[in-house]
Amino acid sequence: MRHLFIINPKAGKKPDPDGLRRRIDAAMAGREYTVRVTSAPGDGEAAARREAEKPGELRVYACGGDGTLTEVLNGVVGHPNAALTVVPCGTGNDFVKIFGSADFSDIAALADGEERTLDLMETGGRYAIDICSVGFDARVARDVHKFSKLPLVTSFGAFTISAIYNLFKGLCNEYKVTVDGETLDGTYALICVANGRYYGGGYMPMADANPTDGVLDVLLVGKVSRIRVPVLLAKYKAGRYAELGDITLRRAAREVRFDFCGRRGVINADGEMIPAEAGTVRLSDVRQRFFAPAGAWAEMDKLKQERNARIFEQSRA
């Protein structure tokens, strides 16, 4: 089996690509592996695609943050011989939080990790594995890197500063929205479509979203006043959206369509910003092989069991 490590040398607050290369060399001794260091946006995707197009089994390691993971994903997707993982070196490293305390930085353990297949989302001709959104939080995600490199500012802190910054630009807008054909037009602060659980440096809008369950989780947050934004962010971050009352609406779906009603908006797809006047996020027919350290999948299995039990109880009510 071949192993490909794609390093984003600029990922994180204190990048150390040379140190990471030494760790890879030590952990992969005796294995067939290649290391590629990116120098421009798109390099990781191109390198992953080139290797995935070659015959034989391939394991690809996205060494960076969530943006690096998404870029490399778009290079390997559709190649059944290629499995994907991430060595977290970024600012937020949100996607792997769904695996609980599993140590994705242990490269030797990761190389021998267990593999499963994950659901994917498609939007704007791109694939995403974690969370897509439009509205207030997409604008916040667009601007978060303006603040993430500031001294003493954590990833969550940068997201919060960006939220305050964007609050002064306006909070809610009109959208035309359909969720699996159901019309839900209205005024919304944000529309979140989740395959994973975390984004924005630790925000967890829906605590039981799971990329192995075959559905997307959609949360629409309606009109809210600026004075309630601190409460909104606190409850939204903790997955306690139900406590916000009737301004929120949740659906399980396979496809979400939205129109910005004549405005030029942005779709946040795992940190990639896609300008658009309208868009669609759909559950892809393609799934992605993904590998994780031993024991990491237990958290995912627990989520699925709890969700299935809740759905069963609701069906009996």
Secondary structure, DSSP 8 states (H G I E B T S, - for coil): -EEEEEE-TT-SSS--HHHHHHHHHHHTTTSEEEEEE--STTHHHHHHHHHHTSSS-EEEEEEESHHHHHHHHHHHTT-TTEEEEEEE-SS---GGGGGTT--TT-HHHHHT-EEEEE--EEETTEEESSEEEEEHHHHHHHHGGGTTTSTT--HHHHHHHHHHHHHTT-S-EEEEEEETTEE--EEEEEEEEESSS-BTTTB-S-TT--TTSS-EEEEEEE---GGGHHHHHHHHHTT-GGGGGGGEEEEEESEEEEE-TT--EEEEETTEEEEESEEEEEE-S--EEEEE-TTTHHHHHHHHHHHHHHHHHHHH-
